[in-house]
Amino acid sequence: MYPPPMMYYNPVAVEAKKAADLGLMLGILGFFVLGIFLGPLAIYYGMKARRLDPSKGMAGIALGSTVLILYIGILAFEFYLLMTMPFL
C-alpha cells in the first residue's frame, strides 16, 4: 500500500485564500458599519483573489458591490429628503 501524497506549500494559493477570506469578511462587515468604505475594499480583495485563483473571490466582489450600491442608494435618498424637507 502506498503512503498518501505529501501536501506541498503553494504560496499563491495561500495568498488567494487570504485575499478571498478578507474580501468576504469586509463585505459582510460592510452591511453593518462603514459600507461606503468597506464595499470598495471588499471588491478590491475579491478581484485580487480572482487574479491569483479564478475559483476564489467571487463572494467578496458580490457582497462589496451590493454594499456599495446599497449605501449609495441610502445616501441619495437621504440627500433627496434633505433637499425636499421644509425649513423650520
Secondary structure by P-SEA (a helix, b strand, c coil): ccccbbbbbbaaaaaaaaaaaaaaaaaaaaacccccaaaaaaaaaaaaaaaacccccaaaaaaaaaaaaaaaaaaaaaaaaaaacccc
